[in-house]
Amino acid sequence: MTPAVLSLLILLVCIVLFAWEPIPTCVTAVLGCIAFVVFGVCSFSSAFSGFASETIILFGSMLIVGQTLMETGVAKVIGMRVIAMSKNNERIFLLLSCVVSFLLSMFLANTSVIAMFLALVVGVCATAKEINIRNLMLPIAISAVIGGISTIVGSTQQIVAQGIMKDLYGQGFEFFEFLRITAPIFVVSLIYFMTFGYKQGKRIWGDRPLPEILTEGIEDSNIVAIDKRKAMLSAWIFVAAVLAFLFQISSNAIIACSAALLCLATRCISVKAAQSKPCWNIVVWLAGCLGLAKGLTEAGAADLIAEALVEFCGHLDVFALFAIVCFITMALSTFMSSTTAMLVFLTAALPLCSSLGYNGWAFSIGIIMSASIVFLTPLANGHVGMVIVAGYRFSDYVRCYWPLSIIVYVLIILIVPLWYPLVA
């Protein structure tokens, strides 16, 4: 059995374990790397290259910066300002919350942003009976998903893609590169939330009784103590880091690492909190996924899949091929890990583009967007799945947001080629 075929079999086992989760996903990712080495698919340095990558340093550092903003109460202050500005008007609260969720999720962990808003919205609903949590939380969560994919540190999909692109092209994405695609998508989504989506949602769940929402994440968000000195200091560190990213005064990893070290050095966050609060299992999982991607490329699996795609899809027009790849990626991501679906298609599509003379950069961005902006089921994205505690039913996701899902798909396949020609 060739290394290419063997690597695909190992990947298939990993995909099943990622979807089934009999063991933690971070363990599965590292076991996949070990299997690559044990069965001679690739070298040890390739299989575990993700653990020493610039991408992992960048992501891990931003986890600490994001957690610092949560610990010092900066994020909560922003949320409370949103409540004050809305003056208990549900639609104004929805508009402001979606915008803030979108912006915060560019830099903070989406899970933390959504947990914070769950706590805030629960508190608002307890005092303002005219505000229904179901009319708010799914749009807020979807806004966080779109915001998370707007920068290279916002969510996991682009972090994995960043490592792959650096290996294949020698360079990664710019910090705000995805924002040119997600900004119009968010604006259209916001209009949908405020108009048809809002009316459709109220019609679907109506006066359905509200559940009791008592989760550890919400309780934690409610007990954040605000230290003004630390809050101001951490806010300035965050702003400085964003400006440094914007003007590219150094590599993204160096900027993020410097910001994280400043948060620790100024005691805005303790070493203990930095070690225990962020989801470091996600960092290990990402590093493992980068190793799997590297191993697949080194073993020739990506070329093998590309040859099969050429045989079946090589006759298609470039735009038709782009649209099909994005559609299948989005469809698979609705029922399985977005990162896994993106990883499979990215490693296959890039060699295909190379053989056909297409622009792999454009295809990669289309695949990342299609894998990330999914919300038709609670399974599609862990972040939109979180808000099911607000009393949504599984079918509510589809019934309320299937038109928006179609709109997002159409926007992706139309906007990406405007910025990135499909033919190299």
Disulfide bonds with the S-S distance in Angstrom:
none
